[in-house]
């Protein structure tokens, strides 16, 4: 289940990353904020996909 959430988060990261380069010419502040958000989402998706963090581990006993 966390792999699916990681993949969805990865797709959201790619969309935000693409939009940040579309808005690159308009404002630099938007570029830096969107790039930082996409970097945070990328780290979260890598953690979920690799299984380093399992949010459902407490429920499985």
PDBQT receptor file of N, H, CA, C and O in Angstrom, charges set to zero:
ATOM      1  N   UNK A   1       0.814  -1.192   0.000  1.00  0.00    +0.000 N 
ATOM      2  CA  UNK A   1       0.000   0.000   0.000  1.00  0.00    +0.000 C 
ATOM      3  C   UNK A   1       0.859   1.258   0.000  1.00  0.00    +0.000 C 
ATOM      4  O   UNK A   1       0.517   2.247  -0.649  1.00  0.00    +0.000 OA
ATOM      5  N   UNK A   2       1.972   1.224   0.724  1.00  0.00    +0.000 N 
ATOM      6  H   UNK A   2       2.250   0.421   1.252  1.00  0.00    +0.000 HD
ATOM      7  CA  UNK A   2       2.823   2.411   0.740  1.00  0.00    +0.000 C 
ATOM      8  C   UNK A   2       3.565   2.594  -0.578  1.00  0.00    +0.000 C 
ATOM      9  O   UNK A   2       3.986   3.706  -0.897  1.00  0.00    +0.000 OA
ATOM     10  N   UNK A   3       3.730   1.532  -1.340  1.00  0.00    +0.000 N 
ATOM     11  H   UNK A   3       3.387   0.629  -1.081  1.00  0.00    +0.000 HD
ATOM     12  CA  UNK A   3       4.356   1.673  -2.655  1.00  0.00    +0.000 C 
ATOM     13  C   UNK A   3       3.430   2.444  -3.591  1.00  0.00    +0.000 C 
ATOM     14  O   UNK A   3       3.887   3.276  -4.374  1.00  0.00    +0.000 OA
ATOM     15  N   UNK A   4       2.141   2.171  -3.511  1.00  0.00    +0.000 N 
ATOM     16  H   UNK A   4       1.769   1.495  -2.875  1.00  0.00    +0.000 HD
ATOM     17  CA  UNK A   4       1.176   2.904  -4.328  1.00  0.00    +0.000 C 
ATOM     18  C   UNK A   4       1.129   4.371  -3.953  1.00  0.00    +0.000 C 
ATOM     19  O   UNK A   4       1.041   5.236  -4.824  1.00  0.00    +0.000 OA
ATOM     20  N   UNK A   5       1.188   4.657  -2.658  1.00  0.00    +0.000 N 
ATOM     21  H   UNK A   5       1.259   3.954  -1.950  1.00  0.00    +0.000 HD
ATOM     22  CA  UNK A   5       1.205   6.053  -2.212  1.00  0.00    +0.000 C 
ATOM     23  C   UNK A   5       2.492   6.739  -2.656  1.00  0.00    +0.000 C 
ATOM     24  O   UNK A   5       2.481   7.918  -3.011  1.00  0.00    +0.000 OA
ATOM     25  N   UNK A   6       3.584   6.013  -2.637  1.00  0.00    +0.000 N 
ATOM     26  H   UNK A   6       3.593   5.055  -2.349  1.00  0.00    +0.000 HD
ATOM     27  CA  UNK A   6       4.850   6.575  -3.096  1.00  0.00    +0.000 C 
ATOM     28  C   UNK A   6       4.846   6.879  -4.580  1.00  0.00    +0.000 C 
ATOM     29  O   UNK A   6       5.407   7.884  -5.017  1.00  0.00    +0.000 OA
ATOM     30  N   UNK A   7       4.216   6.012  -5.354  1.00  0.00    +0.000 N 
ATOM     31  H   UNK A   7       3.760   5.196  -4.999  1.00  0.00    +0.000 HD
ATOM     32  CA  UNK A   7       4.141   6.232  -6.805  1.00  0.00    +0.000 C 
ATOM     33  C   UNK A   7       3.241   7.424  -7.114  1.00  0.00    +0.000 C 
ATOM     34  O   UNK A   7       3.565   8.239  -7.977  1.00  0.00    +0.000 OA
ATOM     35  N   UNK A   8       2.114   7.529  -6.413  1.00  0.00    +0.000 N 
ATOM     36  H   UNK A   8       1.850   6.866  -5.712  1.00  0.00    +0.000 HD
ATOM     37  CA  UNK A   8       1.239   8.686  -6.616  1.00  0.00    +0.000 C 
ATOM     38  C   UNK A   8       1.933   9.982  -6.215  1.00  0.00    +0.000 C 
ATOM     39  O   UNK A   8       1.793  11.001  -6.892  1.00  0.00    +0.000 OA
ATOM     40  N   UNK A   9       2.676   9.943  -5.125  1.00  0.00    +0.000 N 
ATOM     41  H   UNK A   9       2.790   9.115  -4.576  1.00  0.00    +0.000 HD
ATOM     42  CA  UNK A   9       3.412  11.119  -4.694  1.00  0.00    +0.000 C 
ATOM     43  C   UNK A   9       4.518  11.463  -5.682  1.00  0.00    +0.000 C 
ATOM     44  O   UNK A   9       4.825  12.637  -5.890  1.00  0.00    +0.000 OA
ATOM     45  N   UNK A  10       5.117  10.447  -6.289  1.00  0.00    +0.000 N 
ATOM     46  H   UNK A  10       4.869   9.493  -6.120  1.00  0.00    +0.000 HD
ATOM     47  CA  UNK A  10       6.144  10.680  -7.303  1.00  0.00    +0.000 C 
ATOM     48  C   UNK A  10       5.545  11.345  -8.538  1.00  0.00    +0.000 C 
ATOM     49  O   UNK A  10       6.161  12.241  -9.116  1.00  0.00    +0.000 OA
ATOM     50  N   UNK A  11       4.359  10.920  -8.946  1.00  0.00    +0.000 N 
ATOM     51  H   UNK A  11       3.859  10.193  -8.477  1.00  0.00    +0.000 HD
ATOM     52  CA  UNK A  11       3.692  11.562 -10.084  1.00  0.00    +0.000 C 
ATOM     53  C   UNK A  11       3.334  13.006  -9.771  1.00  0.00    +0.000 C 
ATOM     54  O   UNK A  11       3.477  13.881 -10.626  1.00  0.00    +0.000 OA
ATOM     55  N   UNK A  12       2.871  13.264  -8.553  1.00  0.00    +0.000 N 
ATOM     56  H   UNK A  12       2.755  12.554  -7.858  1.00  0.00    +0.000 HD
ATOM     57  CA  UNK A  12       2.577  14.631  -8.134  1.00  0.00    +0.000 C 
ATOM     58  C   UNK A  12       3.844  15.483  -8.127  1.00  0.00    +0.000 C 
ATOM     59  O   UNK A  12       3.811  16.664  -8.472  1.00  0.00    +0.000 OA
ATOM     60  N   UNK A  13       4.943  14.881  -7.737  1.00  0.00    +0.000 N 
ATOM     61  H   UNK A  13       4.971  13.922  -7.457  1.00  0.00    +0.000 HD
ATOM     62  CA  UNK A  13       6.227  15.583  -7.751  1.00  0.00    +0.000 C 
ATOM     63  C   UNK A  13       6.627  15.974  -9.159  1.00  0.00    +0.000 C 
ATOM     64  O   UNK A  13       7.099  17.088  -9.391  1.00  0.00    +0.000 OA
ATOM     65  N   UNK A  14       6.442  15.070 -10.091  1.00  0.00    +0.000 N 
ATOM     66  H   UNK A  14       6.058  14.166  -9.903  1.00  0.00    +0.000 HD
ATOM     67  CA  UNK A  14       6.790  15.374 -11.478  1.00  0.00    +0.000 C 
ATOM     68  C   UNK A  14       5.928  16.495 -12.041  1.00  0.00    +0.000 C 
ATOM     69  O   UNK A  14       6.422  17.346 -12.781  1.00  0.00    +0.000 OA
ATOM     70  N   UNK A  15       4.644  16.501 -11.697  1.00  0.00    +0.000 N 
ATOM     71  H   UNK A  15       4.243  15.809 -11.096  1.00  0.00    +0.000 HD
ATOM     72  CA  UNK A  15       3.749  17.553 -12.175  1.00  0.00    +0.000 C 
ATOM     73  C   UNK A  15       4.167  18.908 -11.604  1.00  0.00    +0.000 C 
ATOM     74  O   UNK A  15       4.223  19.899 -12.333  1.00  0.00    +0.000 OA
ATOM     75  N   UNK A  16       4.458  18.953 -10.312  1.00  0.00    +0.000 N 
ATOM     76  H   UNK A  16       4.413  18.148  -9.720  1.00  0.00    +0.000 HD
ATOM     77  CA  UNK A  16       4.897  20.209  -9.689  1.00  0.00    +0.000 C 
ATOM     78  C   UNK A  16       6.226  20.660 -10.275  1.00  0.00    +0.000 C 
ATOM     79  O   UNK A  16       6.434  21.854 -10.491  1.00  0.00    +0.000 OA
ATOM     80  N   UNK A  17       7.122  19.725 -10.535  1.00  0.00    +0.000 N 
ATOM     81  H   UNK A  17       6.954  18.755 -10.360  1.00  0.00    +0.000 HD
ATOM     82  CA  UNK A  17       8.423  20.051 -11.115  1.00  0.00    +0.000 C 
ATOM     83  C   UNK A  17       8.278  20.647 -12.511  1.00  0.00    +0.000 C 
ATOM     84  O   UNK A  17       8.970  21.604 -12.855  1.00  0.00    +0.000 OA
ATOM     85  N   UNK A  18       7.383  20.085 -13.310  1.00  0.00    +0.000 N 
ATOM     86  H   UNK A  18       6.820  19.307 -13.031  1.00  0.00    +0.000 HD
ATOM     87  CA  UNK A  18       7.148  20.606 -14.660  1.00  0.00    +0.000 C 
ATOM     88  C   UNK A  18       6.526  21.996 -14.607  1.00  0.00    +0.000 C 
ATOM     89  O   UNK A  18       6.920  22.888 -15.358  1.00  0.00    +0.000 OA
ATOM     90  N   UNK A  19       5.541  22.179 -13.706  1.00  0.00    +0.000 N 
ATOM     91  H   UNK A  19       5.220  21.455 -13.096  1.00  0.00    +0.000 HD
ATOM     92  CA  UNK A  19       4.920  23.497 -13.570  1.00  0.00    +0.000 C 
ATOM     93  C   UNK A  19       5.904  24.547 -13.053  1.00  0.00    +0.000 C 
ATOM     94  O   UNK A  19       5.783  25.727 -13.383  1.00  0.00    +0.000 OA
ATOM     95  N   UNK A  20       6.862  24.128 -12.255  1.00  0.00    +0.000 N 
ATOM     96  H   UNK A  20       6.961  23.170 -11.986  1.00  0.00    +0.000 HD
ATOM     97  CA  UNK A  20       7.845  25.101 -11.759  1.00  0.00    +0.000 C 
ATOM     98  C   UNK A  20       8.699  25.634 -12.900  1.00  0.00    +0.000 C 
ATOM     99  O   UNK A  20       9.071  26.807 -12.897  1.00  0.00    +0.000 OA
ATOM    100  N   UNK A  21       9.014  24.790 -13.873  1.00  0.00    +0.000 N 
ATOM    101  H   UNK A  21       8.712  23.837 -13.875  1.00  0.00    +0.000 HD
ATOM    102  CA  UNK A  21       9.787  25.288 -14.999  1.00  0.00    +0.000 C 
ATOM    103  C   UNK A  21       8.939  26.069 -15.999  1.00  0.00    +0.000 C 
ATOM    104  O   UNK A  21       9.470  26.875 -16.764  1.00  0.00    +0.000 OA
ATOM    105  N   UNK A  22       7.642  25.841 -15.998  1.00  0.00    +0.000 N 
ATOM    106  H   UNK A  22       7.211  25.187 -15.377  1.00  0.00    +0.000 HD
ATOM    107  CA  UNK A  22       6.761  26.668 -16.826  1.00  0.00    +0.000 C 
ATOM    108  C   UNK A  22       6.688  28.084 -16.264  1.00  0.00    +0.000 C 
ATOM    109  O   UNK A  22       6.716  29.060 -17.014  1.00  0.00    +0.000 OA
ATOM    110  N   UNK A  23       6.593  28.189 -14.932  1.00  0.00    +0.000 N 
ATOM    111  H   UNK A  23       6.570  27.396 -14.323  1.00  0.00    +0.000 HD
ATOM    112  CA  UNK A  23       6.501  29.494 -14.279  1.00  0.00    +0.000 C 
ATOM    113  C   UNK A  23       7.861  30.130 -14.016  1.00  0.00    +0.000 C 
ATOM    114  O   UNK A  23       7.943  31.165 -13.355  1.00  0.00    +0.000 OA
ATOM    115  N   UNK A  24       8.925  29.522 -14.526  1.00  0.00    +0.000 N 
ATOM    116  H   UNK A  24       8.859  28.681 -15.063  1.00  0.00    +0.000 HD
ATOM    117  CA  UNK A  24      10.279  30.003 -14.275  1.00  0.00    +0.000 C 
ATOM    118  C   UNK A  24      10.490  31.423 -14.793  1.00  0.00    +0.000 C 
ATOM    119  O   UNK A  24      11.194  32.215 -14.165  1.00  0.00    +0.000 OA
ATOM    120  N   UNK A  25       9.908  31.736 -15.892  1.00  0.00    +0.000 N 
ATOM    121  H   UNK A  25       9.337  31.093 -16.402  1.00  0.00    +0.000 HD
ATOM    122  CA  UNK A  25      10.146  33.045 -16.510  1.00  0.00    +0.000 C 
ATOM    123  C   UNK A  25       9.368  34.165 -15.834  1.00  0.00    +0.000 C 
ATOM    124  O   UNK A  25       9.728  35.334 -15.965  1.00  0.00    +0.000 OA
ATOM    125  N   UNK A  26       8.315  33.826 -15.118  1.00  0.00    +0.000 N 
ATOM    126  H   UNK A  26       8.022  32.876 -15.011  1.00  0.00    +0.000 HD
ATOM    127  CA  UNK A  26       7.475  34.867 -14.533  1.00  0.00    +0.000 C 
ATOM    128  C   UNK A  26       8.033  35.381 -13.209  1.00  0.00    +0.000 C 
ATOM    129  O   UNK A  26       8.240  36.584 -13.051  1.00  0.00    +0.000 OA
ATOM    130  N   UNK A  27       8.275  34.495 -12.273  1.00  0.00    +0.000 N 
ATOM    131  H   UNK A  27       8.108  33.517 -12.401  1.00  0.00    +0.000 HD
ATOM    132  CA  UNK A  27       8.767  34.909 -10.959  1.00  0.00    +0.000 C 
ATOM    133  C   UNK A  27       9.748  33.881 -10.441  1.00  0.00    +0.000 C 
ATOM    134  O   UNK A  27       9.526  32.675 -10.548  1.00  0.00    +0.000 OA
ATOM    135  N   UNK A  28      10.833  34.374  -9.879  1.00  0.00    +0.000 N 
ATOM    136  H   UNK A  28      11.013  35.354  -9.792  1.00  0.00    +0.000 HD
ATOM    137  CA  UNK A  28      11.831  33.475  -9.306  1.00  0.00    +0.000 C 
ATOM    138  C   UNK A  28      11.361  32.901  -7.970  1.00  0.00    +0.000 C 
ATOM    139  O   UNK A  28      11.729  31.782  -7.614  1.00  0.00    +0.000 OA
ATOM    140  N   UNK A  29      10.552  33.658  -7.231  1.00  0.00    +0.000 N 
ATOM    141  H   UNK A  29      10.253  34.567  -7.520  1.00  0.00    +0.000 HD
ATOM    142  CA  UNK A  29      10.082  33.187  -5.934  1.00  0.00    +0.000 C 
ATOM    143  C   UNK A  29       9.183  31.959  -6.092  1.00  0.00    +0.000 C 
ATOM    144  O   UNK A  29       9.251  31.027  -5.290  1.00  0.00    +0.000 OA
ATOM    145  N   UNK A  30       8.345  31.963  -7.123  1.00  0.00    +0.000 N 
ATOM    146  H   UNK A  30       8.289  32.720  -7.774  1.00  0.00    +0.000 HD
ATOM    147  CA  UNK A  30       7.485  30.809  -7.389  1.00  0.00    +0.000 C 
ATOM    148  C   UNK A  30       8.335  29.604  -7.779  1.00  0.00    +0.000 C 
ATOM    149  O   UNK A  30       8.052  28.478  -7.370  1.00  0.00    +0.000 OA
ATOM    150  N   UNK A  31       9.363  29.844  -8.561  1.00  0.00    +0.000 N 
ATOM    151  H   UNK A  31       9.593  30.759  -8.893  1.00  0.00    +0.000 HD
ATOM    152  CA  UNK A  31      10.245  28.756  -8.986  1.00  0.00    +0.000 C 
ATOM    153  C   UNK A  31      10.888  28.085  -7.786  1.00  0.00    +0.000 C 
ATOM    154  O   UNK A  31      10.862  26.860  -7.671  1.00  0.00    +0.000 OA
ATOM    155  N   UNK A  32      11.466  28.875  -6.894  1.00  0.00    +0.000 N 
ATOM    156  H   UNK A  32      11.488  29.871  -6.988  1.00  0.00    +0.000 HD
ATOM    157  CA  UNK A  32      12.168  28.296  -5.749  1.00  0.00    +0.000 C 
ATOM    158  C   UNK A  32      11.214  27.604  -4.781  1.00  0.00    +0.000 C 
ATOM    159  O   UNK A  32      11.556  26.566  -4.214  1.00  0.00    +0.000 OA
ATOM    160  N   UNK A  33      10.041  28.157  -4.590  1.00  0.00    +0.000 N 
ATOM    161  H   UNK A  33       9.763  29.000  -5.051  1.00  0.00    +0.000 HD
ATOM    162  CA  UNK A  33       9.091  27.514  -3.680  1.00  0.00    +0.000 C 
ATOM    163  C   UNK A  33       8.564  26.203  -4.266  1.00  0.00    +0.000 C 
ATOM    164  O   UNK A  33       8.426  25.216  -3.542  1.00  0.00    +0.000 OA
ATOM    165  N   UNK A  34       8.273  26.183  -5.554  1.00  0.00    +0.000 N 
ATOM    166  H   UNK A  34       8.385  26.984  -6.141  1.00  0.00    +0.000 HD
ATOM    167  CA  UNK A  34       7.770  24.953  -6.166  1.00  0.00    +0.000 C 
ATOM    168  C   UNK A  34       8.862  23.894  -6.260  1.00  0.00    +0.000 C 
ATOM    169  O   UNK A  34       8.581  22.703  -6.119  1.00  0.00    +0.000 OA
ATOM    170  N   UNK A  35      10.092  24.309  -6.495  1.00  0.00    +0.000 N 
ATOM    171  H   UNK A  35      10.320  25.276  -6.610  1.00  0.00    +0.000 HD
ATOM    172  CA  UNK A  35      11.188  23.343  -6.518  1.00  0.00    +0.000 C 
ATOM    173  C   UNK A  35      11.437  22.757  -5.136  1.00  0.00    +0.000 C 
ATOM    174  O   UNK A  35      11.739  21.570  -5.016  1.00  0.00    +0.000 OA
ATOM    175  N   UNK A  36      11.318  23.562  -4.103  1.00  0.00    +0.000 N 
ATOM    176  H   UNK A  36      11.073  24.527  -4.200  1.00  0.00    +0.000 HD
ATOM    177  CA  UNK A  36      11.518  23.028  -2.758  1.00  0.00    +0.000 C 
ATOM    178  C   UNK A  36      10.394  22.081  -2.367  1.00  0.00    +0.000 C 
ATOM    179  O   UNK A  36      10.642  21.059  -1.728  1.00  0.00    +0.000 OA
ATOM    180  N   UNK A  37       9.159  22.407  -2.742  1.00  0.00    +0.000 N 
ATOM    181  H   UNK A  37       8.958  23.238  -3.262  1.00  0.00    +0.000 HD
ATOM    182  CA  UNK A  37       8.037  21.510  -2.458  1.00  0.00    +0.000 C 
ATOM    183  C   UNK A  37       8.197  20.194  -3.219  1.00  0.00    +0.000 C 
ATOM    184  O   UNK A  37       7.939  19.123  -2.670  1.00  0.00    +0.000 OA
ATOM    185  N   UNK A  38       8.619  20.273  -4.470  1.00  0.00    +0.000 N 
ATOM    186  H   UNK A  38       8.828  21.144  -4.916  1.00  0.00    +0.000 HD
ATOM    187  CA  UNK A  38       8.793  19.038  -5.241  1.00  0.00    +0.000 C 
ATOM    188  C   UNK A  38       9.951  18.204  -4.694  1.00  0.00    +0.000 C 
ATOM    189  O   UNK A  38       9.904  16.976  -4.763  1.00  0.00    +0.000 OA
ATOM    190  N   UNK A  39      10.978  18.840  -4.158  1.00  0.00    +0.000 N 
ATOM    191  H   UNK A  39      11.016  19.838  -4.103  1.00  0.00    +0.000 HD
ATOM    192  CA  UNK A  39      12.085  18.092  -3.564  1.00  0.00    +0.000 C 
ATOM    193  C   UNK A  39      11.633  17.361  -2.305  1.00  0.00    +0.000 C 
ATOM    194  O   UNK A  39      12.016  16.214  -2.079  1.00  0.00    +0.000 OA
ATOM    195  N   UNK A  40      10.819  18.022  -1.487  1.00  0.00    +0.000 N 
ATOM    196  H   UNK A  40      10.508  18.955  -1.670  1.00  0.00    +0.000 HD
ATOM    197  CA  UNK A  40      10.304  17.379  -0.274  1.00  0.00    +0.000 C 
ATOM    198  C   UNK A  40       9.398  16.203  -0.639  1.00  0.00    +0.000 C 
ATOM    199  O   UNK A  40       9.491  15.138  -0.029  1.00  0.00    +0.000 OA
ATOM    200  N   UNK A  41       8.529  16.389  -1.622  1.00  0.00    +0.000 N 
ATOM    201  H   UNK A  41       8.454  17.254  -2.117  1.00  0.00    +0.000 HD
ATOM    202  CA  UNK A  41       7.658  15.293  -2.070  1.00  0.00    +0.000 C 
ATOM    203  C   UNK A  41       8.474  14.150  -2.660  1.00  0.00    +0.000 C 
ATOM    204  O   UNK A  41       8.120  12.984  -2.484  1.00  0.00    +0.000 OA
ATOM    205  N   UNK A  42       9.563  14.469  -3.360  1.00  0.00    +0.000 N 
ATOM    206  H   UNK A  42       9.851  15.416  -3.503  1.00  0.00    +0.000 HD
ATOM    207  CA  UNK A  42      10.419  13.423  -3.923  1.00  0.00    +0.000 C 
ATOM    208  C   UNK A  42      11.059  12.603  -2.817  1.00  0.00    +0.000 C 
ATOM    209  O   UNK A  42      11.122  11.377  -2.911  1.00  0.00    +0.000 OA
ATOM    210  N   UNK A  43      11.532  13.260  -1.776  1.00  0.00    +0.000 N 
ATOM    211  H   UNK A  43      11.481  14.256  -1.699  1.00  0.00    +0.000 HD
ATOM    212  CA  UNK A  43      12.119  12.517  -0.652  1.00  0.00    +0.000 C 
ATOM    213  C   UNK A  43      11.081  11.633   0.032  1.00  0.00    +0.000 C 
ATOM    214  O   UNK A  43      11.370  10.488   0.378  1.00  0.00    +0.000 OA
ATOM    215  N   UNK A  44       9.880  12.160   0.227  1.00  0.00    +0.000 N 
ATOM    216  H   UNK A  44       9.645  13.090  -0.055  1.00  0.00    +0.000 HD
ATOM    217  CA  UNK A  44       8.825  11.359   0.845  1.00  0.00    +0.000 C 
ATOM    218  C   UNK A  44       8.443  10.157  -0.012  1.00  0.00    +0.000 C 
ATOM    219  O   UNK A  44       8.203   9.069   0.510  1.00  0.00    +0.000 OA
ATOM    220  N   UNK A  45       8.389  10.351  -1.315  1.00  0.00    +0.000 N 
ATOM    221  H   UNK A  45       8.584  11.236  -1.739  1.00  0.00    +0.000 HD
ATOM    222  CA  UNK A  45       8.028   9.224  -2.180  1.00  0.00    +0.000 C 
ATOM    223  C   UNK A  45       9.129   8.170  -2.204  1.00  0.00    +0.000 C 
ATOM    224  O   UNK A  45       8.832   6.977  -2.273  1.00  0.00    +0.000 OA
ATOM    225  N   UNK A  46      10.383   8.582  -2.148  1.00  0.00    +0.000 N 
ATOM    226  H   UNK A  46      10.623   9.551  -2.092  1.00  0.00    +0.000 HD
ATOM    227  CA  UNK A  46      11.482   7.610  -2.108  1.00  0.00    +0.000 C 
ATOM    228  C   UNK A  46      11.431   6.822  -0.808  1.00  0.00    +0.000 C 
ATOM    229  O   UNK A  46      11.653   5.611  -0.805  1.00  0.00    +0.000 OA
ATOM    230  N   UNK A  47      11.142   7.498   0.293  1.00  0.00    +0.000 N 
ATOM    231  H   UNK A  47      10.961   8.481   0.291  1.00  0.00    +0.000 HD
ATOM    232  CA  UNK A  47      11.035   6.806   1.582  1.00  0.00    +0.000 C 
ATOM    233  C   UNK A  47       9.882   5.808   1.567  1.00  0.00    +0.000 C 
ATOM    234  O   UNK A  47      10.017   4.706   2.100  1.00  0.00    +0.000 OA
ATOM    235  N   UNK A  48       8.758   6.174   0.970  1.00  0.00    +0.000 N 
ATOM    236  H   UNK A  48       8.649   7.069   0.538  1.00  0.00    +0.000 HD
ATOM    237  CA  UNK A  48       7.616   5.253   0.908  1.00  0.00    +0.000 C 
ATOM    238  C   UNK A  48       7.861   4.091  -0.040  1.00  0.00    +0.000 C 
ATOM    239  O   UNK A  48       7.504   2.955   0.272  1.00  0.00    +0.000 OA
ATOM    240  N   UNK A  49       8.464   4.357  -1.192  1.00  0.00    +0.000 N 
ATOM    241  H   UNK A  49       8.754   5.280  -1.446  1.00  0.00    +0.000 HD
ATOM    242  CA  UNK A  49       8.679   3.294  -2.183  1.00  0.00    +0.000 C 
ATOM    243  C   UNK A  49       9.692   2.279  -1.686  1.00  0.00    +0.000 C 
ATOM    244  O   UNK A  49       9.498   1.076  -1.866  1.00  0.00    +0.000 OA
ATOM    245  N   UNK A  50      10.772   2.742  -1.062  1.00  0.00    +0.000 N 
ATOM    246  H   UNK A  50      10.930   3.719  -0.916  1.00  0.00    +0.000 HD
ATOM    247  CA  UNK A  50      11.799   1.808  -0.594  1.00  0.00    +0.000 C 
ATOM    248  C   UNK A  50      11.379   1.049   0.652  1.00  0.00    +0.000 C 
ATOM    249  O   UNK A  50      11.982   0.026   0.975  1.00  0.00    +0.000 OA
ATOM    250  N   UNK A  51      10.366   1.520   1.357  1.00  0.00    +0.000 N 
ATOM    251  H   UNK A  51       9.876   2.351   1.094  1.00  0.00    +0.000 HD
ATOM    252  CA  UNK A  51       9.898   0.816   2.534  1.00  0.00    +0.000 C 
ATOM    253  C   UNK A  51      10.603   1.213   3.812  1.00  0.00    +0.000 C 
ATOM    254  O   UNK A  51      10.454   0.541   4.832  1.00  0.00    +0.000 OA
ATOM    255  N   UNK A  52      11.369   2.293   3.780  1.00  0.00    +0.000 N 
ATOM    256  H   UNK A  52      11.490   2.840   2.951  1.00  0.00    +0.000 HD
ATOM    257  CA  UNK A  52      12.029   2.744   4.999  1.00  0.00    +0.000 C 
ATOM    258  C   UNK A  52      11.021   3.210   6.036  1.00  0.00    +0.000 C 
ATOM    259  O   UNK A  52      11.247   3.076   7.238  1.00  0.00    +0.000 OA
ATOM    260  N   UNK A  53       9.925   3.749   5.574  1.00  0.00    +0.000 N 
ATOM    261  H   UNK A  53       9.741   3.858   4.597  1.00  0.00    +0.000 HD
ATOM    262  CA  UNK A  53       8.840   4.150   6.470  1.00  0.00    +0.000 C 
ATOM    263  C   UNK A  53       7.576   3.432   6.046  1.00  0.00    +0.000 C 
ATOM    264  O   UNK A  53       7.147   3.535   4.897  1.00  0.00    +0.000 OA
ATOM    265  N   UNK A  54       6.989   2.712   6.967  1.00  0.00    +0.000 N 
ATOM    266  H   UNK A  54       7.338   2.628   7.900  1.00  0.00    +0.000 HD
ATOM    267  CA  UNK A  54       5.753   1.991   6.682  1.00  0.00    +0.000 C 
ATOM    268  C   UNK A  54       4.663   2.511   7.597  1.00  0.00    +0.000 C 
ATOM    269  O   UNK A  54       4.629   2.161   8.777  1.00  0.00    +0.000 OA
ATOM    270  N   UNK A  55       3.756   3.357   7.068  1.00  0.00    +0.000 N 
ATOM    271  H   UNK A  55       3.783   3.641   6.110  1.00  0.00    +0.000 HD
ATOM    272  CA  UNK A  55       2.730   3.933   7.939  1.00  0.00    +0.000 C 
ATOM    273  C   UNK A  55       1.702   2.921   8.437  1.00  0.00    +0.000 C 
ATOM    274  O   UNK A  55       0.954   3.217   9.368  1.00  0.00    +0.000 OA
ATOM    275  N   UNK A  56       1.654   1.757   7.847  1.00  0.00    +0.000 N 
ATOM    276  H   UNK A  56       2.262   1.517   7.090  1.00  0.00    +0.000 HD
ATOM    277  CA  UNK A  56       0.662   0.754   8.232  1.00  0.00    +0.000 C 
ATOM    278  C   UNK A  56       1.250  -0.351   9.099  1.00  0.00    +0.000 C 
ATOM    279  O   UNK A  56       0.582  -1.357   9.338  1.00  0.00    +0.000 OA
ATOM    280  N   UNK A  57       2.476  -0.192   9.573  1.00  0.00    +0.000 N 
ATOM    281  H   UNK A  57       3.019   0.625   9.379  1.00  0.00    +0.000 HD
ATOM    282  CA  UNK A  57       3.129  -1.238  10.357  1.00  0.00    +0.000 C 
ATOM    283  C   UNK A  57       2.500  -1.430  11.729  1.00  0.00    +0.000 C 
ATOM    284  O   UNK A  57       2.550  -2.535  12.271  1.00  0.00    +0.000 OA
ATOM    285  N   UNK A  58       1.908  -0.387  12.307  1.00  0.00    +0.000 N 
ATOM    286  H   UNK A  58       1.867   0.510  11.867  1.00  0.00    +0.000 HD
ATOM    287  CA  UNK A  58       1.305  -0.509  13.624  1.00  0.00    +0.000 C 
ATOM    288  C   UNK A  58       0.019  -1.330  13.591  1.00  0.00    +0.000 C 
ATOM    289  O   UNK A  58      -0.361  -1.909  14.610  1.00  0.00    +0.000 OA
ATOM    290  N   UNK A  59      -0.642  -1.393  12.475  1.00  0.00    +0.000 N 
ATOM    291  H   UNK A  59      -0.333  -0.923  11.648  1.00  0.00    +0.000 HD
ATOM    292  CA  UNK A  59      -1.920  -2.089  12.373  1.00  0.00    +0.000 C 
ATOM    293  C   UNK A  59      -1.759  -3.565  12.077  1.00  0.00    +0.000 C 
ATOM    294  O   UNK A  59      -2.704  -4.334  12.254  1.00  0.00    +0.000 OA
ATOM    295  N   UNK A  60      -0.584  -3.980  11.632  1.00  0.00    +0.000 N 
ATOM    296  H   UNK A  60       0.184  -3.355  11.488  1.00  0.00    +0.000 HD
ATOM    297  CA  UNK A  60      -0.359  -5.380  11.273  1.00  0.00    +0.000 C 
ATOM    298  C   UNK A  60       0.320  -6.067  12.458  1.00  0.00    +0.000 C 
ATOM    299  O   UNK A  60       1.485  -5.810  12.761  1.00  0.00    +0.000 OA
ATOM    300  N   UNK A  61      -0.431  -6.942  13.117  1.00  0.00    +0.000 N 
ATOM    301  H   UNK A  61      -1.378  -7.151  12.871  1.00  0.00    +0.000 HD
ATOM    302  CA  UNK A  61       0.135  -7.701  14.255  1.00  0.00    +0.000 C 
ATOM    303  C   UNK A  61      -0.466  -9.072  14.311  1.00  0.00    +0.000 C 
ATOM    304  O   UNK A  61      -0.123  -9.861  15.191  1.00  0.00    +0.000 OA
TER     305      UNK A  61
